[in-house]
Amino acid sequence: MTIVKKGTAKKIVKASKEAGAKGATIIMGTGTGIHEAKMLFFIDVEPEKEIVLTLTVEEILDKVLDAIITASKLNKPGNGIAFVIDVKKLAGCMHMSGKTHREVTGVDHIKHDLIITIVNKGNSKNVVEASKKAGAEGGTLLCGRGTGIHEHAKLFGITIEPEKEIVLTLIKREICEKVLSAIVEATDLNKPGKGIAFVLEVERVVGISHLLDQITDEAGN
């Protein structure tokens, strides 16, 4: 998964395909990070983002990831982030049959988690603000639709699918519980019909060099 500024996704898809990937999916979103200005004429600004989902087999993972880093200049601050999540099961990709699972080896000593929060439209701001106060550095917002068992909205006899907002929050594993608790409290996720949040383990991360520098400095001290 690669999150970059608008206009960069096509370069990433091209580079990853040249490196051996079969293709990718591009999703539009918004979000802010610590390297981006948050105000314009005293108005909050959420830069447009492109999220690229690239599915690949382990044998060419490093090659594809290197191609993505080069194409999007993720080795420089403010250009975006990319991270790897291990896929346990796969369907719909017959050309990848037999390569749907791999053992996780050589995982970096710096652990990260991805919190995915799905809430009703208008509540994503609470998610981002709460997560930042708890130690996260930002978030990426996606828009979608969906219904849960507690939602039965109808208009003229037609079932309505409420608009949803999905927030992706990448954090260091050590503060995962703190950030998740802050999100739950800020959005009332412990009440029916308010939304859900879940955590995925992230195997590898690039594009957050400032965190690596910080950890190195702390180790030196």
C-alpha positions in Angstrom: 0.0 0.0 0.0 1.4 3.3 -1.1 0.0 6.7 -0.1 1.2 9.7 -2.2 0.3 13.1 -3.4 -2.2 13.4 -6.2 -0.7 12.9 -9.7 2.0 10.3 -8.5 0.0 7.1 -8.7 0.4 6.5 -12.4 4.2 6.6 -12.0 4.0 4.1 -9.3 1.8 1.7 -11.3 4.1 1.9 -14.3 7.2 1.4 -12.2 5.7 -1.6 -10.3 4.6 -3.3 -13.5 8.0 -2.8 -15.0 9.4 -4.5 -11.9 7.1 -7.5 -12.4 3.8 -6.7 -10.7 0.7 -7.6 -12.6 -1.1 -4.3 -11.9 -2.5 -2.1 -9.2 -5.6 -0.4 -7.9 -5.7 3.4 -7.3 -8.0 4.9 -4.7 -8.6 8.7 -4.1 -8.4 10.1 -0.6 -7.3 13.0 1.5 -5.0 13.4 4.4 -2.2 15.3 6.1 1.2 14.5 7.5 3.7 16.4 9.6 5.5 17.7 6.5 2.4 19.4 5.0 1.0 22.8 5.7 -2.4 22.5 7.4 -3.7 26.0 6.9 -4.4 28.2 3.8 -5.8 31.7 4.5 -6.6 30.3 8.0 -8.7 27.5 6.5 -7.9 23.9 7.2 -6.5 22.1 4.2 -6.5 18.4 3.6 -4.3 17.6 0.5 -5.7 15.2 -2.0 -4.0 11.8 -1.9 -3.8 8.7 -4.1 -3.6 5.3 -2.5 -2.1 2.5 -4.6 -2.8 -1.1 -3.7 -0.2 -3.4 -5.3 -0.5 -7.2 -4.9 2.7 -9.2 -5.6 4.4 -12.5 -4.7 7.3 -12.6 -2.3 9.9 -13.4 -4.9 9.7 -10.0 -6.4 8.6 -8.0 -3.4 11.9 -6.2 -2.8 12.2 -5.4 -6.5 8.7 -3.9 -6.7 9.1 -2.0 -3.5 12.4 -0.5 -4.6 10.8 0.6 -7.9 7.9 2.3 -6.0 10.4 4.1 -3.8 12.4 5.4 -6.7 9.3 6.4 -8.8 7.7 8.3 -5.9 10.9 9.5 -4.2 9.7 8.1 -0.9 13.3 8.4 0.5 12.7 12.1 0.8 10.4 13.6 3.5 6.9 14.7 2.6 6.5 12.6 -0.6 4.4 9.9 1.0 4.7 6.5 2.7 4.5 2.8 1.7 4.1 -0.3 3.8 3.8 -4.0 3.3 1.0 -6.2 4.8 1.3 -10.0 4.6 -1.6 -11.5 2.6 -2.8 -14.7 4.2 -5.4 -15.7 1.6 -6.1 -14.7 -1.9 -9.0 -15.2 -4.4 -9.6 -14.0 -7.9 -6.0 -14.1 -9.1 -5.6 -17.5 -10.8 -2.3 -16.5 -12.2 -0.9 -16.3 -8.7 -2.3 -19.7 -7.7 -0.1 -21.6 -5.3 1.6 -18.4 -4.1 -1.1 -17.1 -1.8 0.8 -17.4 1.5 4.3 -16.8 2.7 6.1 -16.9 6.0 7.1 -13.6 7.5 10.8 -13.5 7.9 13.4 -10.8 8.4 10.8 -8.3 9.8 12.3 -5.0 10.7 13.0 -4.4 14.4 10.8 -1.2 14.2 7.2 -2.5 14.5 4.2 -0.6 13.1 0.5 -1.2 13.0 -2.3 0.1 10.8 -5.5 1.2 12.4 -8.5 1.2 10.0 -11.5 3.1 11.3 -14.8 3.1 9.5 -17.3 5.7 10.7 -20.3 7.6 9.4 -19.7 10.6 7.2 -18.5 13.6 9.2 -16.9 11.7 12.0 -13.5 11.2 10.4 -12.2 14.5 11.8 -12.8 13.3 15.3 -10.8 10.1 14.5 -7.8 12.1 13.1 -7.8 14.7 15.9 -8.0 12.0 18.6 -5.3 9.9 17.1 -2.9 12.9 16.8 -3.4 13.8 20.4 -2.6 10.2 21.3 0.7 10.3 19.3 -0.1 9.6 15.7 1.3 11.9 13.1 -1.6 12.0 10.7 -4.1 10.0 8.7 -5.5 9.2 5.3 -9.2 9.5 4.6 -11.2 7.4 2.1 -14.9 7.7 1.3 -17.2 4.8 0.9 -20.7 3.4 1.5 -22.0 0.6 3.6 -24.7 -0.6 6.0 -24.5 -2.5 9.3 -27.0 -4.4 11.3 -27.9 -1.3 13.2 -28.7 0.8 10.1 -32.0 0.4 8.3 -32.5 3.7 6.6 -35.0 3.9 3.8 -36.2 6.7 1.5 -39.5 6.2 -0.4 -39.2 2.4 0.3 -35.6 2.2 -1.1 -32.8 1.1 1.2 -30.2 3.8 1.6 -26.5 2.9 2.0 -25.1 5.6 4.4 -21.9 7.3 3.3 -18.9 6.2 5.3 -15.4 7.6 5.9 -12.5 5.2 6.3 -9.4 6.5 8.1 -6.0 4.8 7.7 -3.7 5.6 10.7 -0.1 4.2 10.6 1.6 4.2 13.9 4.4 2.7 15.9 3.2 -0.5 17.6 4.1 0.7 21.1 1.3 3.4 21.0 -1.3 1.3 19.2 -3.5 0.7 22.3 -3.3 4.4 23.3 -4.3 5.6 19.8 -7.0 3.0 19.4 -8.5 3.8 22.8 -8.5 7.5 21.9 -10.3 6.8 18.6 -12.9 4.7 20.4 -13.6 7.3 23.0 -13.8 10.2 20.5 -16.2 8.4 18.2 -18.3 6.4 20.6 -17.3 3.1 18.9 -18.4 1.2 22.0 -22.0 2.2 21.1 -24.1 0.3 18.4 -24.2 1.9 14.9 -21.2 4.2 15.4 -18.7 2.3 13.3 -15.8 -0.1 13.7 -12.0 0.0 14.0 -9.5 -2.8 13.6 -5.7 -3.2 13.6 -3.4 -4.8 11.0 0.2 -5.6 11.6 2.5 -3.9 9.1 5.5 -5.9 8.0 7.7 -3.1 6.4 7.5 0.7 6.1 9.2 3.2 3.9 8.8 7.0 3.6 9.0 7.8 7.3 12.7 8.6 7.5 12.1 11.2 10.3 10.9 8.4 12.6 14.0 6.3 11.8 16.3 9.2 12.6 14.4 9.9 15.8 14.8 6.3 17.0 18.5 6.2 16.0 19.1 9.4 18.0 17.3 8.0 21.0 19.4 4.8 20.8 22.6 6.9 20.7 21.6 8.8 23.8 
